[in-house]
Amino acid sequence: AIVGSGAVGCYYGGKLAHGGVDVHFLMRRDLDHVRERGLQIRSPKGDISLTHVHAHGTAASIGAVDLVIIALKATDNDALLELLPPLIHDETMILTLQNGLGNEAWLAQHFGDERVLGGLCFVCLNRTAPGLIEHYSQGAIALGEHLRPPAERTRSVVAEFLRCGIDVRLVENLETARWRKLVWNVPFNGLAIVAGGVDVSAILANESLALLARSLMREIIGIANQRGHEIPFTFIEEQMRATESMGPYKPSSLLDYLGGRPVEVEAIWGEAYRQGLAAKAGVAHLETVYHLLKTLCV
């Protein structure tokens, strides 16, 4: 079951369905359109057209499944208390593909630590029309277990994703992987909003914004290292080079902001800031961006 059938949920769920997996999408906005016209993915890796999609308006109509993939924004986590129970049987795994920190711990608290897996998506895509996902570049998932090394079930999930053409790798430490993703998410999602609604190429092209992006990256790496998650500072230039290949990409947080939807301020910037304070790490730039986002994203 895909819970949160926006760009991320439809892209990965669509790839799995195209590969023959029995996938059921829990939908809101696009439900009638997808039921009537299916789901389309446009991608440089090959377009996908799914004409017959299991699209549902309620979790109860889906029923219990083996794997729940959560692609809801972290701002909607409270809704999962109602959405997930009809989808769960004794062996159900819950895989969250959400951004930021703390989502696995939240799910473990409410649904049991033994169920929870996490995945980090490194992908540039947007939902540009009902039932239409535009995939621009990248697409990899780093997948692991919450507070545990990969288990046999994790390897089975990875094998199925790979079979369906999804670039996925196992990670031994999921939390370290989450900090590595924050090295990109904190500066580029944040600056895209506070700089007035700019894409990542505009950030790179502006000397002051590019300098600020590097400063934010250094702070996130510093916090991660203080908390025992070793990330080399050379990772900064790797991320800057990777961003160059994205072109005029508008990050998902910017699209949410421009569309008047909630932005995951606490999960991405707030939790990193609080953990930085607790670790007595440098957080001056992160603090500024966090408070600006709290002011703007109301």
PAZAPA-4460 file (N, C-alpha, C; in steps of 0.05 Angstrom, whole numbers, plus 32768, in hexadecimal, padded with zeros to 4 digits):
% residues 298
    n_x    n_y    n_z   ca_x   ca_y   ca_z    c_x    c_y    c_z   seq   type   mol
   8011   7FE8   8000   8000   8000   8000   8012   8019   8000     1      A     A
   800A   802C   7FF0   8018   8046   7FEF   8006   805A   7FFE     2      I     A
   8010   8065   8014   8002   8079   8024   800F   8094   801F     3      V     A
   8002   80A5   8010   800D   80BE   8008   8015   80BC   7FEA     4      G     A
   8000   80BE   7FD9   8004   80B9   7FBD   8009   80D3   7FAE     5      S     A
   801D   80E2   7FB7   8027   80F9   7FA8   803D   80F1   7F95     6      G     A
   8050   8103   7F91   8065   80FE   7F7D   8076   80E5   7F86     7      A     A
   807F   80E5   7F9F   8090   80CF   7FA8   8081   80B5   7FA8     8      V     A
   806A   80B5   7FB4   805A   809C   7FB7   8052   8090   7F9C     9      G     A
   804A   80A2   7F89   8041   8098   7F6F   8059   808F   7F5E    10      C     A
   8070   809C   7F61   8087   8095   7F52   8091   8079   7F5A    11      Y     A
   8096   8075   7F73   80A1   805B   7F7C   808B   8045   7F7B    12      Y     A
   8073   804C   7F83   805D   8039   7F81   8057   8032   7F64    13      G     A
   8059   8046   7F52   8055   8040   7F36   806A   802E   7F2A    14      G     A
   8083   8032   7F32   8099   8020   7F29   8094   8004   7F33    15      K     A
   808B   8001   7F4C   8086   7FE6   7F56   806F   7FD9   7F48    16      L     A
   8059   7FE8   7F43   8042   7FDD   7F35   8049   7FD5   7F18    17      A     A
   8059   7FE6   7F0B   8062   7FE0   7EF0   8073   7FC6   7EF0    18      H     A
   8080   7FC0   7F06   8090   7FA8   7F08   8080   7F8F   7F10    19      G     A
   8066   7F93   7F14   8055   7F7C   7F19   804D   7F78   7F37    20      G     A
   8056   7F8B   7F48   804F   7F89   7F64   8031   7F92   7F68    21      V     A
   8023   7F85   7F7A   8007   7F8C   7F80   8007   7FA4   7F92    22      D     A
   8005   7FBC   7F86   8007   7FD6   7F94   7FEC   7FE3   7F95    23      V     A
   7FE5   7FED   7FAD   7FCC   7FFC   7FB1   7FD2   8018   7FBB    24      H     A
   7FC7   802C   7FAE   7FCD   8048   7FB4   7FB6   8054   7FC4    25      F     A
   7FBC   8060   7FDB   7FA9   806F   7FEA   7FAB   808C   7FE1    26      L     A
   7F95   8096   7FD5   7F96   80B0   7FC8   7F81   80C3   7FD2    27      M     A
   7F86   80DD   7FCE   7F72   80F1   7FD4   7F6C   8101   7FBB    28      R     A
   7F7E   8114   7FB4   7F78   8127   7F9E   7F74   8119   7F83    29      R     A
   7F84   8106   7F7D   7F84   80FA   7F62   7F73   80E1   7F5F    30      D     A
   7F64   80DA   7F74   7F57   80C0   7F75   7F45   80BB   7F5C    31      L     A
   7F33   80CD   7F56   7F20   80C8   7F3F   7F30   80C8   7F25    32      D     A
   7F43   80DA   7F22   7F52   80DB   7F09   7F62   80C1   7F04    33      H     A
   7F6F   80B7   7F19   7F80   809F   7F16   7F6E   8087   7F11    34      V     A
   7F57   8086   7F1E   7F45   806F   7F1A   7F3C   806F   7EFD    35      R     A
   7F37   8086   7EF1   7F2D   8087   7ED6   7F43   8086   7EC1    36      E     A
   7F5A   8093   7EC6   7F6E   8096   7EB1   7F89   808A   7EB7    37      R     A
   7F8C   8080   7ED0   7FA6   8073   7ED6   7FBB   8087   7EE0    38      G     A
   7FD3   807D   7EE1   7FEA   808C   7EEC   8000   808D   7ED7    39      L     A
   800C   80A5   7ED3   8021   80A8   7EBF   803A   80B2   7ECD    40      Q     A
   8051   80A6   7EC5   806B   80B0   7ECF   807C   80B6   7EB6    41      I     A
   8085   80CF   7EB5   8097   80D7   7E9F   80B3   80D9   7EAB    42      R     A
   80C6   80CA   7E9F   80E0   80C8   7EAA   80F6   80C4   7E95    43      S     A
   810D   80D0   7E99   8123   80CA   7E86   812C   80AD   7E86    44      P     A
   8123   809F   7E9B   812A   8082   7E9C   8115   8071   7E8F    45      K     A
   8101   807E   7E83   80EB   806F   7E76   80D0   8076   7E81    46      G     A
   80BD   807D   7E70   80A2   8084   7E79   8093   806B   7E81    47      D     A
   8080   806F   7E94   806F   8059   7E9E   8052   8062   7E9C    48      I     A
   8041   8052   7E91   8025   8057   7E8F   8016   8040   7E9C    49      S     A
   8008   8045   7EB2   7FF9   8031   7EC0   7FDB   8037   7EBC    50      L     A
   7FCE   8026   7EAC   7FB2   802C   7EA6   7F9F   8021   7EBB    51      T     A
   7FA6   800C   7EC8   7F95   8000   7EDD   7FA4   8002   7EF8    52      H     A
   7F9B   8014   7F08   7FA8   801A   7F22   7F95   8014   7F39    53      V     A
   7F9F   8006   7F4D   7F8F   8002   7F65   7F90   801B   7F76    54      H     A
   7F7D   802D   7F71   7F7B   8047   7F7F   7F64   8046   7F93    55      A     A
   7F69   804E   7FAB   7F55   804C   7FC1   7F52   8066   7FCF    56      H     A
   7F3A   806B   7FD9   7F35   8083   7FE9   7F37   807E   8006    57      G     A
   7F37   8065   800F   7F3A   805F   802C   7F4D   8048   8030    58      T     A
   7F5A   8048   8047   7F6C   8031   804E   7F5C   8018   8052    59      A     A
   7F44   801A   805C   7F34   8002   8061   7F2E   7FF3   8047    60      A     A
   7F2B   8002   8031   7F25   7FF4   8017   7F3E   7FE5   800D    61      S     A
   7F56   7FEC   8016   7F6E   7FDE   800F   7F71   7FC5   801F    62      I     A
   7F6E   7FC8   803A   7F72   7FB1   804C   7F8F   7FAC   8052    63      G     A
   7F94   7F97   8061   7FAF   7F91   806B   7FC2   7F89   8054    64      A     A
   7FDA   7F93   8056   7FEE   7F8F   8041   8009   7F86   804E    65      V     A
   801B   7F7D   803D   8035   7F74   8047   8048   7F8C   804D    66      D     A
   8046   7FA1   803C   8058   7FB8   803E   8048   7FD1   803A    67      L     A
   804A   7FE4   804D   803F   7FFE   804A   8055   8012   8045    68      V     A
   8053   8021   802F   8067   8035   8029   805B   8050   802E    69      I     A
   8067   805F   8041   805C   8079   8049   806B   808F   803A    70      I     A
   805C   809F   802A   8068   80B5   801C   8059   80CF   8022    71      A     A
   804A   80CF   8038   803D   80E7   8041   8052   80FB   804B    72      L     A
   804C   8115   804B   805D   8128   8058   805C   8123   8076    73      K     A
   8073   8128   8083   8075   8124   80A0   8061   8135   80AF    74      A     A
   8058   814B   80A3   8044   815C   80B0   8029   814E   80B3    75      T     A
   8025   8138   80A5   800C   8129   80A6   800D   8110   80B6    76      D     A
   8022   810D   80C6   8026   80F4   80D5   800F   80EC   80E6    77      N     A
   8002   80FF   80F3   7FEB   80F8   8104   7FD5   80E9   80F5    78      D     A
   7FD3   80EE   80DB   7FBE   80E0   80CC   7FC4   80C2   80CA    79      A     A
   7FDE   80BA   80CD   7FE5   809E   80CB   7FD9   808D   80E2    80      L     A
   7FD3   809A   80F8   7FC6   808B   810E   7FAC   807F   8106    81      L     A
   7F9E   808C   80F3   7F85   8082   80E8   7F89   8071   80CF    82      E     A
   7F9C   807A   80BE   7FA0   806D   80A4   7FAD   8052   80A5    83      L     A
   7FC0   804E   80B7   7FD0   8035   80B7   7FC3   801C   80C2    84      L     A
   7FB4   801E   80D8   7FA9   8005   80E4   7F9B   7FF2   80D0    85      P     A
   7F8A   7FFC   80BE   7F7D   7FE9   80AC   7F90   7FDB   8098    86      P     A
   7FA8   7FE5   8096   7FBC   7FDA   8083   7FCE   7FC6   808F    87      L     A
   7FCD   7FC2   80A9   7FE1   7FB3   80B8   7FD7   7F98   80C1    88      I     A
   7FE7   7F83   80BA   7FE4   7F69   80C7   7FFD   7F63   80D7    89      H     A
   7FFF   7F4B   80E2   8014   7F45   80F5   8030   7F49   80E9    90      D     A
   8033   7F44   80CF   804E   7F45   80C3   8052   7F5E   80B2    91      E     A
   8040   7F71   80B2   8042   7F88   80A1   805B   7F99   80A8    92      T     A
   806A   7FA0   8093   8080   7FB3   8096   8077   7FCF   808E    93      M     A
   8082   7FE3   809C   807B   7FFF   8096   8095   800D   808E    94      I     A
   8096   8016   8075   80AD   8023   806A   80A7   8041   8065    95      L     A
   80B4   8052   8074   80AF   806F   8070   80C4   807A   805D    96      T     A
   80BA   8089   8049   80CC   8097   8036   80CB   80B5   803C    97      L     A
   80C4   80BD   8054   80C1   80D9   805B   80DC   80E7   805F    98      Q     A
   80DB   8101   805D   80F3   8111   8061   80F7   8117   807F    99      N     A
   810F   811F   8085   8115   8129   80A0   811C   8113   80B4   100      G     A
   811C   811B   80CD   8123   810A   80E4   810B   8104   80F5   101      L     A
   810B   80EC   8101   80F7   80E5   8115   80DF   80D6   810C   102      G     A
   80DC   80D2   80F1   80C4   80C4   80E8   80C3   80A6   80EF   103      N     A
   80DA   8099   80ED   80DB   807D   80F5   80D5   807A   8113   104      E     A
   80E0   808B   8124   80DB   8089   8140   80BD   808E   8146   105      A     A
   80B1   80A0   8138   8094   80A5   813C   8084   808D   8135   106      W     A
   808A   8080   811E   807C   8068   8116   8080   8051   8129   107      L     A
   8099   804E   8132   809F   8039   8145   808F   803C   815F   108      A     A
   808D   8055   8168   807E   805B   8181   8061   8052   817E   109      Q     A
   8055   8056   8167   8038   8051   8164   8032   8036   8158   110      H     A
   8044   802A   8149   803D   8011   813B   8051   7FFA   8140   111      F     A
   8066   7FFF   8151   8078   7FEA   8157   8093   7FEC   8149   112      G     A
   80A8   7FEC   8158   80C3   7FEF   814D   80C9   7FDA   8138   113      D     A
   80BF   7FC2   813D   80C6   7FAB   812C   80BC   7FAE   810F   114      E     A
   80A8   7FBF   810B   809D   7FC2   80F0   80AC   7FD6   80DE   115      R     A
   80BB   7FE8   80EA   80C3   8000   80DC   80DD   7FFE   80CD   116      V     A
   80DB   8007   80B3   80F2   800B   80A2   80F1   8028   8098   117      L     A
   8108   8031   808F   8109   804C   8084   8118   804D   806A   118      G     A
   8110   805F   8059   811D   8063   803F   8121   8080   8039   119      G     A
   8138   8087   802E   813E   80A3   8026   813E   80A4   8008   120      L     A
   812E   80B6   7FFD   812B   80B8   7FE0   813D   80CF   7FD6   121      C     A
   814E   80C8   7FC3   815F   80DC   7FB6   8154   80DF   7F99   122      F     A
   8141   80F0   7F96   8132   80F1   7F7C   8128   810D   7F77   123      V     A
   8128   8114   7F5E   811C   812E   7F55   8103   8128   7F45   124      C     A
   80EC   812E   7F51   80D3   8129   7F43   80BD   813B   7F4E   125      L     A
   80A8   813F   7F3E   8091   814F   7F47   8078   8143   7F3B   126      N     A
   8062   8147   7F49   8047   8141   7F3E   803E   815A   7F30   127      R     A
   803C   8159   7F16   8036   8171   7F06   8019   8173   7EFD   128      T     A
   800A   815D   7EFF   7FEE   815D   7EF8   7FE1   8144   7F05   129      A     A
   7FC7   8143   7F06   7FBA   812B   7F12   7FC4   8111   7F04   130      P     A
   7FCF   80FF   7F13   7FD8   80E5   7F08   7FF1   80E6   7EF8   131      G     A
   7FFF   80FD   7EF8   8017   8100   7EE8   802F   8107   7EFA   132      L     A
   8044   80F7   7EF9   805C   80FB   7F08   8073   8100   7EF4   133      I     A
   8081   8117   7EF7   8098   811D   7EE7   80B1   8117   7EF6   134      E     A
   80C1   8104   7EED   80DA   80FC   7EF9   80F1   8108   7EE9   135      H     A
   8101   8119   7EF7   8116   8128   7EE9   8132   811A   7EEA   136      Y     A
   8139   8111   7F02   8154   8105   7F05   8155   80F6   7F1F   137      S     A
   816A   80E6   7F22   8170   80D5   7F39   8159   80C2   7F3E   138      Q     A
   8155   80B9   7F57   8140   80A6   7F5D   8148   8090   7F71   139      G     A
   8160   8092   7F7C   816A   807D   7F8E   815C   807E   7FA9   140      A     A
   815A   8067   7FB6   8150   8065   7FD2   8166   8058   7FE2   141      I     A
   816C   8064   7FFA   817D   8056   800E   816A   804B   8023   142      A     A
   816A   8031   8027   8156   8024   8037   8162   8014   804E   143      L     A
   8156   8016   8065   8161   8007   807C   814B   8003   8091   144      G     A
   8153   7FF6   80A7   8142   7FF0   80BE   8145   8006   80D3   145      E     A
   812F   800B   80E1   8130   801E   80F7   813F   8012   810F   146      H     A
   8155   801E   8116   8166   8017   812E   8171   7FFB   812C   147      L     A
   8172   7FEF   8114   817C   7FD4   8111   818B   7FD2   80F7   148      R     A
   819E   7FC0   80F4   81AA   7FBB   80DA   8196   7FAD   80C8   149      P     A
   819B   7FAC   80AE   8188   7FA0   809B   8182   7F83   80A3   150      P     A
   8169   7F7B   80A1   8160   7F60   80A6   815A   7F52   808B   151      A     A
   8153   7F39   808C   814C   7F2A   8074   8134   7F37   8066   152      E     A
   8121   7F40   8075   8109   7F4D   8069   8111   7F66   8059   153      R     A
   8125   7F75   8064   812E   7F8D   8057   813B   7F86   803C   154      T     A
   814A   7F70   803C   8157   7F68   8023   8142   7F5F   800F   155      R     A
   812C   7F53   8018   8117   7F4A   8006   8109   7F63   7FF9   156      S     A
   8105   7F78   8009   80F9   7F90   7FFE   810B   7F9C   7FEA   157      V     A
   8125   7F9E   7FF0   8138   7FA9   7FDE   8139   7F99   7FC4   158      V     A
   8139   7F7F   7FC6   8139   7F6E   7FAE   8121   7F74   7F9C   159      A     A
   810A   7F77   7FA8   80F1   7F7C   7F98   80F3   7F98   7F8B   160      E     A
   80FD   7FAC   7F9A   8100   7FC6   7F8E   8113   7FC5   7F76   161      F     A
   8129   7FB8   7F79   813D   7FB6   7F64   8131   7FA8   7F4B   162      L     A
   8121   7F93   7F50   8115   7F84   7F3A   8102   7F97   7F2A   163      R     A
   80F6   7FAA   7F38   80E4   7FBD   7F2B   80F2   7FD6   7F20   164      C     A
   810C   7FD6   7F1F   811B   7FEC   7F13   811F   8003   7F25   165      G     A
   811C   8000   7F3F   8121   8016   7F52   813D   8013   7F5D   166      I     A
   814C   8028   7F5B   8168   8029   7F65   8167   802B   7F83   167      D     A
   816E   8016   7F91   816C   8015   7FAE   8185   8007   7FBA   168      V     A
   818E   8011   7FD1   81A5   8004   7FDE   819E   8002   7FFC   169      R     A
   81A9   7FED   8008   81A6   7FE9   8025   81BA   7FFB   8034   170      L     A
   81B1   8006   804B   81C3   8015   805C   81C4   8008   8078   171      V     A
   81DB   8006   8083   81DE   7FFA   809D   81D3   800C   80B4   172      E     A
   81D6   8026   80B0   81CD   8039   80C5   81BA   804D   80B8   173      N     A
   81A0   804A   80BC   818D   805B   80B0   818F   8078   80B9   174      L     A
   8195   807C   80D2   8196   8098   80DD   81AD   80A7   80D0   175      E     A
   81C4   8099   80CC   81DA   80A7   80BF   81D2   80AF   80A3   176      T     A
   81C4   809D   8095   81BB   80A3   807A   81A8   80BB   807A   177      A     A
   8197   80BD   808F   8185   80D4   8090   8194   80EF   8094   178      R     A
   81A9   80EE   80A4   81BA   8107   80A6   81C7   810E   808C   179      W     A
   81D0   80FA   807D   81DD   80FF   8063   81C9   810D   8050   180      R     A
   81B0   8104   8051   819C   8111   8040   8196   812E   8049   181      K     A
   8197   8132   8063   8192   814D   806D   81A7   8161   8064   182      L     A
   81BF   8157   805E   81D4   8168   8054   81CB   8176   803B   183      V     A
   81BA   816A   802A   81AF   8177   8013   8194   8184   8019   184      W     A
   8183   8176   8027   8168   8181   802B   8167   819B   803B   185      N     A
   8177   819D   8050   8177   81B5   8060   817D   81CE   8050   186      V     A
   8194   81CF   8041   8199   81E7   8032   8187   81EC   801A   187      P     A
   8183   81D8   800A   8176   81DD   7FF0   8158   81DF   7FF3   188      F     A
   814B   81CF   8003   812E   81D3   8008   8129   81ED   8017   189      N     A
   813B   81F3   802B   8137   820B   803B   813D   8225   802B   190      G     A
   8153   8226   801E   815A   823F   8010   8148   8244   7FF8   191      L     A
   813D   822F   7FEC   812A   8233   7FD6   8112   8243   7FDF   192      A     A
   810A   823F   7FF9   80F3   824E   8003   80FC   826A   800D   193      I     A
   8110   826B   801F   8116   8285   802C   8123   8299   8018   194      V     A
   812E   828F   8002   8139   82A1   7FED   8124   82AC   7FDA   195      A     A
   810B   82A5   7FDF   80F5   82B0   7FCF   80E9   829E   7FBB   196      G     A
   80ED   8284   7FBD   80E1   8272   7FAA   80F3   826C   7F92   197      G     A
   810C   8264   7F97   811F   825F   7F81   8124   8242   7F7E   198      V     A
   812D   823A   7F66   8134   821E   7F62   8151   8219   7F69   199      D     A
   815A   8200   7F68   8175   81FA   7F72   818B   8205   7F60   200      V     A
   8185   8208   7F46   819A   8214   7F35   819E   8231   7F3B   201      S     A
   8189   823F   7F44   818B   825B   7F4C   819C   825E   7F66   202      A     A
   8199   824B   7F78   81A9   824B   7F90   81C7   8247   7F8A   203      I     A
   81CD   8235   7F78   81E8   8230   7F70   81F4   8248   7F61   204      L     A
   81E4   8256   7F52   81ED   826C   7F42   81F2   8286   7F52   205      A     A
   81E7   8287   7F6A   81E9   829E   7F7B   8200   829A   7F8F   206      N     A
   8214   82AA   7F8E   822C   82A5   7F9F   8225   82A5   7FBC   207      E     A
   8214   82B7   7FC5   820D   82B8   7FE2   81FC   82A0   7FEA   208      S     A
   81E9   8298   7FD9   81D9   8281   7FE0   81E9   8267   7FDF   209      L     A
   81FB   8264   7FCC   820C   824C   7FCB   821E   824B   7FE3   210      A     A
   8228   8262   7FEC   8239   8262   8004   8229   825A   801C   211      L     A
   8210   8264   801E   81FF   825D   8035   81F7   8240   8034   212      L     A
   81F3   8235   801C   81ED   8218   801A   8204   8207   8025   213      A     A
   821D   820F   801E   8234   8201   8028   8236   8203   8047   214      R     A
   8230   821B   8051   8231   821F   806E   821D   820D   807D   215      S     A
   8205   820C   8072   81F0   81FA   807D   81F9   81DD   807C   216      L     A
   8205   81D5   8066   820F   81BA   8064   8224   81B4   8079   217      M     A
   8236   81C7   807D   824A   81C2   8091   823E   81BF   80AD   218      R     A
   822A   81CE   80B3   821D   81CC   80CD   820F   81B1   80D0   219      E     A
   8201   81A8   80BC   81F3   818E   80BD   8207   8178   80C1   220      I     A
   821D   8179   80B2   8232   8164   80B5   823E   8166   80D1   221      I     A
   8242   817E   80DB   824D   8181   80F6   823A   8175   810B   222      G     A
   8220   817A   8109   820D   816E   811C   820D   8150   811A   223      I     A
   820C   8146   8101   820C   8129   80FD   8225   811C   810A   224      A     A
   823C   8128   8105   8255   811D   8110   8255   811D   812E   225      N     A
   824A   8133   813A   8248   8135   8157   8236   811F   8162   226      Q     A
   8223   8116   8153   8210   8102   815C   8218   80E6   8154   227      R     A
   8231   80E3   814A   823C   80C8   8144   8237   80BE   8128   228      G     A
   822E   80D0   8116   8228   80C8   80FA   823E   80D5   80E9   229      H     A
   8252   80C5   80E2   826A   80D0   80D5   8264   80D6   80B8   230      E     A
   8266   80F0   80B1   8263   80F9   8095   827A   810B   808F   231      I     A
   828A   8106   807A   82A1   8117   8075   8298   8132   8069   232      P     A
   82A7   8147   806E   82A0   8161   8063   82A4   8163   8045   233      F     A
   82B3   814F   8039   82B5   814E   801C   829A   8148   800F   234      T     A
   8287   813F   801F   826C   8139   8015   825E   8152   800B   235      F     A
   8266   8169   8015   825A   8182   800D   825D   8187   7FEF   236      I     A
   8276   8184   7FE5   827A   8189   7FC9   826D   8174   7FB7   237      E     A
   826C   815B   7FC2   825D   8146   7FB3   8240   814E   7FAF   238      E     A
   8234   8159   7FC4   8218   8161   7FC2   8214   817A   7FB0   239      Q     A
   8227   818C   7FB1   8225   81A3   7F9F   8227   819A   7F82   240      M     A
   8239   8188   7F7C   823C   817E   7F60   8222   816F   7F58   241      R     A
   8217   815F   7F6A   81FF   8150   7F63   81E8   8164   7F5E   242      A     A
   81E7   817A   7F6C   81D2   818D   7F68   81D4   819B   7F4D   243      T     A
   81EC   819E   7F43   81EF   81AB   7F29   81E1   819B   7F13   244      E     A
   81DF   8180   7F16   81D3   816F   7F02   81B4   8171   7F03   245      S     A
   81A9   817D   7F17   818C   817E   7F1A   817F   8194   7F09   246      M     A
   818F   81A8   7F00   8183   81BE   7EF0   8171   81CF   7F02   247      G     A
   815D   81DC   7EF5   814B   81EE   7F04   8136   81DF   7F14   248      P     A
   813E   81CD   7F25   812C   81BC   7F35   8121   81CB   7F4D   249      Y     A
   8107   81CA   7F51   80FA   81D6   7F68   80F5   81C0   7F7D   250      K     A
   8103   81C2   7F94   80FF   81AD   7FA9   80E2   81AB   7FB2   251      P     A
   80DC   8194   7FBE   80C0   818E   7FC6   80B7   81A2   7FDB   252      S     A
   80C8   81AA   7FED   80BF   81BD   8002   80B7   81D7   7FF6   253      S     A
   80C6   81E0   7FE1   80BF   81F9   7FD4   80A3   81F6   7FC6   254      L     A
   809E   81E0   7FB9   8084   81DC   7FAC   806E   81DC   7FC1   255      L     A
   8072   81CF   7FD8   805E   81D0   7FED   8059   81EC   7FF6   256      D     A
   806F   81FC   7FFA   806C   8217   8003   805D   8228   7FEF   257      Y     A
   8064   8226   7FD5   8057   8235   7FC0   803A   822D   7FBD   258      L     A
   8034   8214   7FC2   8019   820A   7FC0   8008   820E   7FD8   259      G     A
   8013   821B   7FED   8004   8220   8005   8000   8207   8016   260      G     A
   8011   81F3   8012   800E   81DA   8022   8022   81DB   8039   261      R     A
   801E   81CB   804E   8031   81CA   8064   804D   81C2   805B   262      P     A
   8061   81CE   8067   807D   81C7   8062   8088   81B8   807A   263      V     A
   8099   81A4   8075   80A3   8193   808B   80B9   81A2   809B   264      E     A
   80B2   81B9   80A6   80C6   81C9   80B3   80D2   81BB   80CB   265      V     A
   80C2   81AF   80DC   80CC   81A2   80F4   80DC   8189   80EE   266      E     A
   80D3   8179   80DC   80E0   815F   80D6   80FB   8163   80C9   267      A     A
   80FE   8178   80B8   8117   817C   80AA   812A   818F   80B9   268      I     A
   8120   81A7   80BF   8132   81BB   80CB   8130   81BC   80E9   269      W     A
   8118   81BA   80F4   8114   81BC   8111   8122   81A6   8120   270      G     A
   811F   818D   8117   812B   8177   8126   8149   8177   8124   271      E     A
   8153   817F   810C   8170   8181   8109   817B   8197   811B   272      A     A
   816D   81AD   811D   8175   81C4   812E   8176   81BB   814C   273      Y     A
   8160   81AE   8155   815F   81A5   8171   8175   8191   8177   274      R     A
   817A   817F   8165   818F   816B   816A   81AB   8178   8169   275      Q     A
   81AE   818D   8159   81C7   819C   8159   81CB   81AB   8173   276      G     A
   81B7   81B7   817E   81B9   81C4   8198   81C0   81B0   81AE   277      L     A
   81B3   8199   81AD   81B9   8184   81C1   81D5   817A   81C0   278      A     A
   81E0   817A   81A7   81FC   8170   81A3   8210   8186   81A6   279      A     A
   8207   819F   81AC   8219   81B6   81B0   8229   81BB   8196   280      K     A
   821C   81B7   817F   8229   81BB   8165   8222   81D7   815B   281      A     A
   8231   81E1   8148   822B   81FB   813C   8211   81FA   812C   282      G     A
   81FE   820C   8131   81E4   820C   8124   81DB   8228   811B   283      V     A
   81EE   823B   8119   81E6   8257   8114   81D6   825A   80FA   284      A     A
   81E0   824F   80E4   81D2   8252   80CB   81B8   8242   80CA   285      H     A
   81B9   822A   80D5   81A2   8219   80D7   818C   8226   80E7   286      L     A
   8194   8233   80FE   8181   8240   810F   8172   8256   80FF   287      E     A
   8181   8266   80F0   8176   827C   80E1   8162   8272   80CD   288      T     A
   816A   825E   80BD   8158   8253   80A8   813F   8247   80B5   289      V     A
   8143   8238   80CB   812C   822B   80D9   8118   8240   80E1   290      Y     A
   8121   8255   80EE   810E   8269   80F8   8101   8279   80E1   291      H     A
   8110   827E   80CC   8104   828B   80B4   80EE   8279   80A8   292      L     A
   80F3   825F   80A7   80DF   824D   809C   80C6   824B   80AE   293      L     A
   80CB   824B   80C8   80B4   824B   80DB   80A3   8264   80D7   294      K     A
   80AF   827A   80D1   80A1   8293   80CC   8092   8293   80B2   295      T     A
   809F   8288   809D   8093   8289   8082   807D   8273   807E   296      L     A
   8083   825B   8089   8072   8244   8084   805D   8241   809A   297      C     A
   804B   8254   809C   8036   8253   80B0   801B   824C   80A3   298      V     A
***
